[in-house]
């Protein structure tokens, strides 16, 4: 897909055809990321569609989605590449038994290289969408490595040399703000905050994802979820939980949200023990 002639309304429509509803601000940020070839950093509450946007873009563009899920303690080797030590040992033993050649001659060749997401993305280039998910869970050292990678989009493997991307992939980074990211990484990216959508748009999102659900039930669930968000919950429900709750009610054949139906399915939307107890006691305020 050529991005030069792509407009915000056209991109919004293209995303909608894939089932993703984006407001003008988000669509504009995505368009700029595509046109300028810059990474897009999405911050926001859990479950508001940050990861889903990357998946939708990969489908829309006909590219492979390459996902790096960040976590506490992730290091460069887990994200970039590792050597298959088990196969290397078997190779050494086989050569030793046969007495043929130097056991280390091909020990660090491509066939023993295990590609991790970042190396795969560098090699795939513009045939891929790279999702660096929950980057806020990684530590400062890994964040510094990402800063360098996103600048040059090349990596050096000492045994094989430098691998450079022929063309940059589309890069989406997400953060739930469990910690503040460094300004240097933010400067490398375009930035967008994704908050909870207005009720009307959330109803539209639910009905786009669950077209079999009636408008009245979708509106009732969205209204109830917004009341939950106004409560002092440890983990306010996101749009993903709104969809889960609506889907659960529909699976039970419920066409109207009552106190009883809400209590039966509350675990679909509230996923913390203390929050669940509080919401259960306040169910009449939730289903108003």
C-alpha positions in Angstrom: 0.0 0.0 0.0 1.3 3.5 -1.0 1.1 6.0 1.8 1.7 9.2 -0.2 -1.9 9.7 -1.2 -3.4 8.1 2.0 -5.6 10.6 3.9 -7.0 10.5 7.5 -10.6 9.8 6.4 -9.4 7.0 4.1 -7.3 5.5 6.8 -10.2 5.7 9.3 -12.4 3.9 6.8 -9.7 1.3 6.1 -9.4 0.6 9.8 -13.1 0.4 10.2 -13.3 -2.2 7.5 -11.0 -4.3 9.7 -13.3 -3.7 12.7 -11.2 -1.0 14.4 -12.8 2.3 15.2 -10.3 5.1 15.5 -11.0 8.8 16.3 -9.5 11.5 14.2 -6.5 12.1 16.6 -5.5 8.5 16.6 -6.0 8.0 12.8 -3.8 11.2 12.2 -1.0 9.8 14.4 -1.1 6.5 12.6 -1.0 8.2 9.2 2.0 10.3 10.2 3.8 7.2 11.4 3.2 5.5 8.1 4.1 8.5 6.0 7.2 9.6 8.0 8.4 6.1 8.8 8.6 6.9 12.5 7.7 4.6 15.5 4.4 5.3 17.1 4.2 5.1 20.9 0.7 4.4 22.3 0.1 5.0 26.0 -3.1 4.6 27.8 -5.2 2.5 30.1 -5.2 -1.3 29.9 -7.6 -2.7 27.4 -8.3 0.4 25.3 -7.1 -1.1 22.0 -3.4 -0.3 21.8 -2.2 -3.8 20.9 -5.3 -4.4 18.7 -4.3 -1.4 16.6 -1.0 -3.0 15.7 -2.8 -6.3 14.8 -5.3 -4.4 12.7 -2.6 -2.5 10.8 -0.7 -5.7 10.0 -3.9 -7.2 8.5 -4.9 -4.0 6.7 -1.4 -3.6 5.1 -1.0 -7.3 4.4 2.1 -7.6 6.5 3.4 -10.0 9.1 2.9 -9.0 12.7 6.1 -9.5 14.7 5.4 -9.1 18.4 7.9 -8.5 21.2 6.2 -8.9 24.5 8.3 -7.0 27.1 8.5 -8.1 30.7 10.6 -7.5 33.7 14.1 -8.8 33.2 13.9 -9.1 29.4 17.4 -8.7 27.9 18.9 -8.1 24.4 19.4 -11.8 23.6 15.7 -12.7 24.4 14.6 -9.9 22.1 17.2 -10.0 19.3 18.9 -13.5 18.8 20.3 -16.5 20.6 22.5 -19.3 19.6 21.0 -22.8 19.6 23.5 -24.3 22.1 21.9 -27.7 22.1 22.3 -28.1 18.3 25.8 -26.7 18.5 26.8 -29.4 21.0 25.3 -32.1 18.8 27.2 -30.7 15.8 30.5 -30.7 17.8 29.9 -34.3 18.9 29.0 -35.5 15.4 32.1 -33.9 13.9 34.2 -35.3 16.7 32.9 -38.9 16.1 33.4 -38.6 12.3 36.8 -37.0 12.7 35.9 -34.6 9.8 37.1 -31.1 9.8 37.2 -28.4 12.4 34.3 -28.6 14.9 34.1 -24.9 15.2 34.3 -24.0 11.5 30.5 -23.8 11.1 29.5 -23.5 14.8 28.3 -19.9 14.5 26.6 -20.1 11.1 23.1 -19.0 10.3 21.7 -22.5 10.8 22.4 -22.3 14.5 21.0 -18.8 14.9 17.7 -18.4 16.7 16.0 -15.3 15.5 14.0 -13.4 18.1 11.4 -10.7 17.2 13.7 -7.7 16.8 16.1 -9.5 14.4 13.1 -10.9 12.5 11.8 -7.4 12.1 15.1 -6.0 10.9 15.3 -8.8 8.2 11.7 -8.5 7.2 11.8 -4.7 6.9 8.7 -3.2 5.3 7.1 -6.6 5.0 6.2 -6.5 8.7 4.6 -4.5 11.5 6.7 -4.7 14.6 4.8 -4.5 17.9 6.9 -3.8 21.0 4.2 -4.5 23.6 4.2 -3.1 27.1 7.7 -1.5 26.8 7.2 0.1 30.3 7.7 -3.4 31.8 11.3 -3.5 30.5 14.2 -1.9 32.4 16.3 1.2 31.6 19.1 -0.8 30.0 16.7 -2.5 27.5 15.1 0.8 26.8 18.4 2.3 25.9 19.1 -0.6 23.5 15.7 0.0 21.8 16.6 3.6 21.4 19.7 2.7 19.4 17.8 0.1 17.4 15.0 2.4 16.4 17.5 5.0 15.3 19.5 2.8 12.9 17.4 -0.3 12.4 20.5 -2.4 12.2 22.1 -4.9 14.5 25.6 -6.4 14.7 26.1 -10.1 15.3 29.8 -10.4 16.1 30.1 -13.8 14.4 28.1 -12.9 11.3 28.4 -9.1 10.9 25.9 -6.3 10.6 22.3 -6.9 9.5 20.5 -3.8 8.3 16.8 -3.4 7.3 16.4 -2.7 3.6 13.3 -0.7 4.5 11.9 0.1 7.9 9.0 -1.8 9.3 6.0 -0.1 10.8 6.8 0.1 14.5 4.2 0.3 17.3 5.2 0.6 20.9 2.7 0.3 23.7 2.8 1.3 27.4 0.4 1.1 30.3 2.5 3.6 32.2 3.6 1.2 35.0 6.6 3.5 34.9 7.6 6.6 33.1 9.5 6.1 29.9 12.7 8.1 29.2 12.3 11.3 27.2 15.0 10.1 24.7 12.8 7.2 23.7 9.7 9.4 23.4 11.6 11.8 21.2 12.3 9.0 18.8 8.6 8.3 18.4 5.4 9.9 17.6 3.1 9.9 20.6 -0.6 9.3 21.2 -2.6 8.8 24.4 -5.5 6.4 24.1 -8.1 6.9 26.8 -11.5 5.4 27.4 -13.7 6.2 24.5 -16.9 8.2 24.8 -20.0 6.0 25.4 -21.3 6.4 21.9 -18.1 5.3 20.3 -17.7 2.4 22.8 -21.2 1.2 21.9 -20.1 1.3 18.2 -16.9 -0.6 19.0 -18.9 -3.3 20.8 -21.4 -3.7 18.0 -18.6 -3.7 15.4 -16.9 -6.6 17.3 -20.2 -8.3 18.2 -22.7 -7.5 15.4 -25.1 -10.2 16.7 -25.7 -8.2 19.9 -28.6 -5.8 20.1 -28.1 -2.0 20.4 -30.0 -1.9 23.7 -27.9 -4.5 25.5 -24.7 -2.9 24.2 -25.8 0.5 25.4 -26.7 -0.9 28.9 -23.4 -2.7 29.2 -21.4 0.4 28.2 -23.3 2.5 30.7 -22.6 0.0 33.5 -18.9 -0.2 32.6 -18.7 3.6 32.8 -20.2 3.5 36.2 -17.6 0.9 37.3 -14.9 3.2 36.0 -16.2 6.0 38.2 -15.9 3.8 41.2 -12.6 3.5 43.2 -11.5 0.3 41.6 -7.9 -1.0 41.6 -8.3 -2.1 38.0 -10.9 -0.2 36.1 -12.3 -2.2 33.1 -11.2 -1.4 29.6 -12.9 -1.7 26.3 -11.7 -5.3 26.1 -13.7 -6.1 29.3 -16.7 -4.3 27.9 -16.6 -6.6 24.9 -16.0 -9.7 27.2 -19.0 -8.8 29.4 -21.3 -8.2 26.4 -20.2 -11.4 24.8 -20.8 -13.4 28.1 -24.3 -12.0 28.5 -25.1 -12.8 24.9 -23.8 -16.3 25.3 -26.3 -16.8 28.1 -29.2 -15.5 26.0 -29.5 -12.3 28.0 -31.0 -9.4 26.1 -31.3 -6.9 29.0 -28.8 -6.2 31.8 -30.5 -6.9 35.1 -29.0 -7.1 38.6 -29.1 -10.9 38.5 -27.5 -11.1 35.0 -24.8 -8.7 36.1 -23.9 -10.6 39.2 -23.8 -13.9 37.2 -21.3 -12.4 34.7 -19.4 -9.8 36.8 -16.2 -11.8 36.5 -16.1 -11.1 32.8 -15.6 -7.4 33.4 -14.1 -7.1 36.9 -10.9 -9.1 37.3 -9.6 -8.3 40.7 -10.8 -9.9 43.9 -11.2 -6.8 46.0 -12.8 -4.9 43.1 -15.2 -7.9 42.5 -16.3 -7.8 46.2 -16.9 -4.0 46.0 -18.8 -4.2 42.7 -20.9 -7.1 43.9 -22.0 -5.0 47.0 -22.7 -2.0 44.7 -24.5 -3.9 41.9 -27.6 -1.7 42.1 -25.4 1.3 41.5 -23.7 -0.4 38.6 -27.0 -1.5 36.9 -28.9 1.7 37.3 
